[in-house]
Amino acid sequence: MGPHHPECPARLGAIEDQLIASGVASYLTRLEAPLATEEQLGRVHPMDYVRAIRDAAPEHGTVHLDPDTAMNPHSLNAALRAAGAAVLGVDVLMQDRFQSAFCAVRPPGHHACRARPMGFCIFNNVAVAARHALDAHGLERVAIIDFDVHHGNGTEDILEGDERVLMVSTFQHPFYPYSGTENPASNMVNVPLRAGAGSREFREAVHEAWLPALEAFRPQLLVFSAGFDAHVEDDMAMLRFSDADYGWVTETLKPVAERYAGGRMLSMLEGGYALSALGRSAVQHIRVLAGLNA
């Protein structure tokens, strides 16, 4: 997205480096993400929007879709592969090839609304995953878990009122994108956290709000909007999560997946801009997904 932009290629390198250093990388199977099709994107975005994004993609240089969100000549394919990773992740879980998958993708997706890019996001990857599971694989209930420091306003915009989907989230408030607290739909369980909140407040939200809602919903697939920018070292926001919180929340929700979803958990990378903290936190999350937490 240009020099000095926080949503940079080094983010994926930081995760890869920590996976190797921790020894977790050797336990993982690598898959290449395909390009999402118009049919798959069309379940969450109007075709006019998808075509407008294609038309906006530059041959040279960069163009800005909004003040925060830019495209260079490679961005369209990257965004299509990020959404395609969501589709492939659902497919391999539903085919019982794997019980869990982590998609190390850029750009992120949870701010992408039905017909508007924003907040570094072009296509809404977790919404693509959820609708693919529901419409292509015939699931009846999908849960989205969003622990990014920013409210997943795009995911809510797309999925609010869809009773086949339950979204549970925590986010700093008041903070960008200044949403998620006024009259949320019945399928949204949003827990705003004040600046300075940390592990205790996060864990209370999970136990008191998320778990009862998830148990009542009985999801057949868990999809994580895995943003790691609530970490205390991430100076783009003001929450104070630790590395361990990301392993803890995954471990805490894993029994829900085991009870109702055959253990199926799909995770899509969202935010996280302090590179060392991003890599360490992602490894804590992935370690549990991969069953290496013992």
Secondary structure, DSSP 8 states (H G I E B T S, - for coil): --TT-SS-THHHHHHHHHHHHHTGGGG----------HHHHHTTS-HHHHHHHHHH--SSS-EEEETTEEE-TTHHHHHHHHHHHHHHHHHHHHTTS-SEEEE--SS--TT-BTTB-BTTBSS-HHHHHHHHHHHTT--S-EEEEE-SSS--HHHHHHHTT-TTEEEEEEEESS-TT--SSSS--TTEEEEEE-TT-BHHHHHHHIIIIIHHHHHHH--S-EEEEE--TTBTT-TTS--BB-HHHHHHHHHHHHHHHHHHSTT-EEEEE----SHHHHHHHHHHHHHHHTT---
